[in-house]
Amino acid sequence: FWKQRATALAGIPLTIAFLVIVLSTVGKDFATVKATLAHPLVAILMLLFVLSSVIHMRIGMQVIIEDYVHEEGPKVLLLMLNTFFAIAVGLASAFAILKLAFGA
């Protein structure tokens, strides 16, 4: 309960920062966007946004699965898949941000 509320609260300024960053790059060429995303502060804000969003997403889906799936076998399977999906999305997003940040 508290982790979901904390990630929701953290998500407010991080979402605003994310939107400002994305909107500031609209219409810019690739080199400018890449340079913007490579800035350390921007990369850190993007990583925090992804981390907070993925944790919040996983917890929200966990609550839905626990509330609406009543058989134990499918419930455990769906909870595991939910966790694996969140990890995959988080790792893929972090990899992309870090690749841009370190100029690879």
Secondary structure, 3 states (H helix, E strand, C coil): CHHHHHHHHHHHHHHHHHHHHHHHHCCCCHHHHHHHHHCHHHHHHHHHHHHHHHHHHHHHHHHHHHHHCCCHHHHHHHHHHHHHHHHHHHHHHHHHHHHHHCCC
